[in-house]
Amino acid sequence: MKVVLPALARPLVEARMPHDLELCWFTSADEAAAMAVDADIAWADTQRSEDTADIIAQAARLKWLSTIRAGLDALPLDLLRERGTIVTNGMGLNAETVADYAVMGVLVAAKRFDEVVRLADRHQWTLDAPGRVELSGSRALVIGYGTIGRMIGDRLTAFGVEVVGATRSGRDRTLSPDQWRGRLGAFDWVVLAAPSTGETRAMIGADELAAMKPGAWLINIARGDMIDNAALIEAIEKRRIAGAFLDPTDPEPLPPDDPLWSAPNVIHSMHLAGRSQMSMFRRGAELFVRNLAAFREERPMENVVDLGAGY
């Protein structure tokens, strides 16, 4: 059985690999694509998810694809489903750090710490706090109340925020899509933490932005394509909402001349939420080792993706 793995994982997993496997370690996307042609198993993560998609396209014999990424929107899921490939993802591996980042976005927006930093860069001392919003007593809607969403909710609750979750099914007393759209005006913070699927594309558009409070902030730590950028810019410029904290954008990287860069009251963090940690790769290696044993013993694996649903 041929297994293709990133060379960066070699010190973490090689000593724990069964001796009957053919292990192939790649250092570039081109190497991975060549190795994957006849591979049975691949941990095919590269720096660019588009390169990973190209590797998968070459791997017609692949029985199991492992990725430490949680979002799979850049991968050829229909092709993998057609081939019968098992896919496991990295759901939960960086959940805590992404949840921390979302709450940081809320705090930065509430106190306008972005403006504080700019004042300091200009060596300007101010006696007037740029942001005076208090979290205690405010209300947050967290759209996508899975692992990360619940962690965001727990953290915001500790600050005295009343949190309401939203899911596609409306399970566990969360709001369904029809319900949360009708209640947008009740929230001070609208946090996007849902997985990216065809159903979530441009889920926040002109109608949703018009329904939000004029003083509300949109916080996105999910995927950039969930927001209609033109509608967002118009809503902010016309002060229909207070602002937006955007970790991901669409496209990425954001072109230098994109109007999102200069839109007022838009704070960008260059999709760094999941990267603001030092242990995700190690945790991903541990997950791979556990799943490899389960795969070989035909036991249930962790983080198996529903390729029809996309997560």
N, C-alpha and C positions, 0 to 999 in steps of 0.2 A: 504494500500500500504506500503510495507516494504522497508525502505531505510537504506543502510549500509554506514557509514561514519567513517573517522579516528577520534579518540578521540581528536587529536590535534586541530581539527576544531570546536570542541564543543563550546568553548567560543565565537567563531566568528559567528556561524550560528544558534545555538539551539533556541535562543529567536525569531528567524525570521522564524522558521519552522511551517507550518500549523499543527494544533492540531490533524487532522485526520490521520496523518502519524505514522507508527510504526518505531521509530528511534532506530538504533542499532549502538553503538560506539565501534570500535575495537582498541585495543592497540598492536596487533601483527598480523602477516600474518596468523597464524593458526586460530586466532579468526575470522578474516575477511573471511577466506575460509569457516568456519562453518556457519557463519551468511549469507553468500551470496547464499547458496544452494537454498533458496526460496525467494530471494530478487527480487524486481522489479526495484530498482535503486541502484547503487553503485558508490560511490567515493572511488575507491579501491587502491589508491596509497600507496605503501609501499617503504621502502628504496631501495629494489632491484626490478627492473622491472620484473625479472623472477618470483618473488613471486606473483606479480600482475597478471601475466599470469596464474599462477596456480589457483589463486582465481577465475579468469574469467572462467576457465575450469569447475569449480564447479557450476557456476551460470547459469544454463540452462534456468531459467525463466526471465533473466535480460532484461528489456525493454530499459534501458538507462545506459550507462557506462560513467562516468565523470572521466577525468584525468587532472592533471595540467601539465603533461608532453606534450611537443610539438612533440617529436619523438615517433613513435608508432611501430618501427620495432621489438621490443621484444614481442609484443602482438599478440595473435592469431586472426588476422584480418579476415581470411577466415571463422573461426568458428563464429565470431560475425556477419559477413555478412549472413552466413547461418541461423543463429537464428533470423535475422532481428533486431538486437540490434542497437539502435542509439548510436553513440560514439561522444563525444565532447572532445576536447583536450585543452591544455594550450597555443596554439599558440598566441604569443604576450605578454604573461604574464611576461617573462623575456627578451623580445627582446632588450630592451635598454642596459641591463647589458651585454648581449652576444655581442652586437655590440661594446660596449666599450672594451670588452676583445679582440675582433678581431683587433681593432685599436691598442690596447696595444701590441698585437703580432707583428704588423707591425713596431711599434716604437722600441720595444725591439730588433727586428731583424736589423732594420736600424742602430741603435746606438750600437748594441751588448751589451745591458745592462746586459745580462747574464754573459758576461765576466767581466764587471765592478764589478758586485756583487762578483764574485769569487776572483778578485784581492783584494777587500776590506776584504773578509773573510781571506785572507792570509796576511793582513796588508801590502799590497804592494801599493806604490804610483806610478802612471804612468803618464808620460807626453804625451803619445801616445794614442789617443782615439781609442778603439778597433773597433768602427763602425763609418763610415764617410758618410754613404748614406744619402742623403737629400730627403725628401718626395716630396717637391715642384718640379714639372716637371716630376715626375715619373708617371707610368701608372699601373692601377690595373684592373684585371678581377675578378668580383665577380660572382661566379657560384651559382645560387640560388638567384634570385633577388625578393624575397618576402618581407615580413615585415622586417625581420632581415637584409636581403641583402641590402635593400634600406637604412636602417639606417646606415649600414656600409659605403655605398656609400656616404651618406650625410656627415658623419664624415671625411672620407678621402678627399672629395672634399674641406672641410674647410682647409685642410693642403696643398692644391694646387695639389692634385693628380688627374689625369684624370681617371675617373672611367667608365668602361663599364660593364653592367650587362649581365648575361646569364640566360635563362630560358628554360624549356623543350619545350615550344611552340614558343619561339622567340617573345613573345608579347611585346608591348610597346617599340619597337625599341631595344629590347635586342637581344643577339645572341642566336641562336638555337644550340643544341649540335654539329651538323655538322659544323656550322660556327665557334664556339669558338675553336674547336680543330684545325682548320686551321690557327688560329691567335695567338696561345699560345706564339709564339716567339716575340710578340709585347709588352709583359707585364713584368713589374718588380715585380709585386705581383699577385699571383693567390690565391684567397680566396675562400674556400669551405664553402658555407652556405646553401646548398640544403637539402631538406628532404631526409631521407634514404629510398630508395625503391630498388626493384630488379634491376632496371635500373642503379642505382648509385653505385652498388657494384664494387669496383676496377676501378672506372671511371678514376682515375689517375694511369696509369700503365707505363710500360717502354716506350711506344710510346709517351705518353703525356709528360713525363719527358724529353725525348730526344728532344721534340719540344720547350721546354722552354728555355729562355735565360740562359746562364751560370751564370749570376749574379742574377737571379730571386729567390725569396723565395716563398715557398708554405705555406699558412696559413690555417689551418683546425680548424673550430669551429663547424663543422656539426657532422659527424659520422666517426669513425675510419676505418670502412670497405670500405670507399670510396677510400682508397689509397692502392695500392699493396706495402706492407711494404718492401719486398725483393727488388723490383724495386727501391723504394725510397732510401734505404740504398746504393744500388749500384750506383745510380745517384749521391748521395752526396759524397760517397767515391771517385768516379772518377771525382768529381768536374764538373759534367754536370749541376748542379744547385747550388746555393749558400747555401741553407739550408731550414729548415722547422720548423715552429712553430705549434706544435700539442697539441690542447686541448684534444680532444678525441683520443683514440688509439684502436687498435683491436689486442688482446683482452683487456678487462678491468676487474680488474686492470692489468697493464702490469706486467708480471712475472719478478722477480728480475734478471733473466739471459737472458731476451729478448735483442737481439742485438740493438733494438731501443734506449735503455738506453745509450749505449756508442757510438752510431753513431755520427760522427763529425758534428757539426753545426746543431744539432737537439735540439730544446728547447721544453720541456714538461711542461704542466700545469695541468695534472691529471684530466681533464674534470671538471674543477672548474668554467668555464665561467658562467653557469647558476646559480651556487651557490653563486656567489660573490654579494649577495644582501640580504636585510632583509625583503622584502615586497611581494615576489612572492606568498607565502602561503596565505597571507591576500587577495591579488588580486584574487587568485584562489577561495577563499571562496566567495568573492563577485560575481564572475562569476557563481559559483554553485547556489547561491540564485537566480540570475536573470534567469538562465536556468531552474531551478526547476519551477518557476512561468510560464515560457513559455511552458514547457512540460505539466503542468497540464491544461493550457488554450489552448493547441494545437496551439500555436503560433510558428513562426520560432525561432529556438534556435541559440545561438552564437557558432562559432567554430565547427560546425558539420563536421565530417570527411567523406571524400569520401573513403569508405573502399576498393573500387576497386583500387584507385590510391595510397592509403596508407598515405594520408595526407589531 
